[in-house]
Amino acid sequence: MQTVLKEKVNVDAVFRSFKDQAEHTRSGWEHKRIQPRYVKRKKGEVLTVTEVRRSYAQRKGKRLQVHFVICCEGDRYFHLVYDSDKILWILLYEFDDQMLFDEKEVDVEIQWNGLSGTER
């Protein structure tokens, strides 16, 4: 089952410029430039990322979006998107089985009015 969320979230992530050679690095993702670690939802729920299953970059005009398929504690799977132009994270989907997105790229159009957390 897949649930559409399209929810703006706060993400604690590691941004890298080079491959980390330290022995204590985690999960084999040290070669990627962005690694999400925690996702905080608006209602206060904090998701701990246990594994990044897949990531891919997608151009939207001049913008770059980076898509992540993440596994969180409790074997919950999410599709998370980082929009580098808007410096914005979107929790796009929650789904039961990580296989849903392993081979599928999703086209996303993010509409954002610049008013973080406010409603008109």
N, C-alpha and C positions, 0 to 999 in steps of 0.2 A: 504494500500500500504506500502511496505517496501523498504527502500533505504539502500544499503550496503555502509558504510562509511570507515571502517578500517583505522581510522585517529588517529594518536598520538595526545593527548591533555594534557593540564595542568589542574589539578584538585585541588581545595581547598577542603580539607576534614578534618573531625575530626576523630582522632584515639583515642579510649578509652581503658583503662585497667580495668575499673570497671563501674558498673551502676551508672549514675549520679542521685543523689537524689534531686537536686535543682528543685524548682517549675517552673523555667522559661525554662525548656528544651522543645524542639520542636518536634512535629510530631510523638511521640510515638516510635521513633527509638533509644532511649537512651540505650537499651540493646545490640545493635549491636556494634561491635568493630570499624567498619569503616563507616562513613557517609559522602558521597560526598555532598558538598554545592554549588559549582560553577564549571563550566567546561569552560575553555577558549580554543577556537579553533585557529588554526594557522593564519587564516585570520582576527583575532581580535574579532570575535563574542563571547560574554560571555553568557552562559546559566545558569540561576539561577534555582537550583533544588528546586522544591516546595514539592516533595514527593518521597520517595523511595518506589516503589510498591512491590519490591521483591529483595532478594539477596540470593545467594548461593555460596558456595565454591566448587571448582573443582580441583582435583589433575591432574597435567600433568607431569608424572614421579616424580621427587623430588620437582618440583615447585608447588606452590599453586596459583591459580587464583581465584579472587572473582568477581562474575558477579552481576551487578545491573540492574534492570529495573527502570528507573527514569522518573518522570514527571517533565517537566520544564515549566516556564512561557509560556503562550500562548497555553497550553494543548498540548505540543510537547512531544513525548515519545521516549526514547532512550535506547539502550542496551549498558552499559558501563562496561568495564573489567579492573580490576587491577591485574597486574602480579607482585606478591611479590618478585620473584627472580630477575627480571629485573628492578624492581621499576619503572614500566611503566604503564600508563593509555591509553586505546584504546577506542575510541568511535566507536562501532562496527556497529550499525544499528540505523536508525531513522524510526519510523513507526507511522501510523495514530492511531491505536487503541492499548491500552496497553494489551488487551486480547491476542495478538499474542504470548507473551512470558510469561504469567502468569503461565503456566503449562509445559513449554518446557525448558529443559536445552540444551544449545548449546555448542558443542565441538569447541574450538578455538585453532588454532596453530599460535602463534605470531612469526614472523620472524623479527629480529631486528639486525642490524649490529653494533650497538653501536655509530653510528654517528648521534646524535640528530639534526634534522633539516637540515642536509646536504645531497646533492645528489651526486652520482658518475657519 
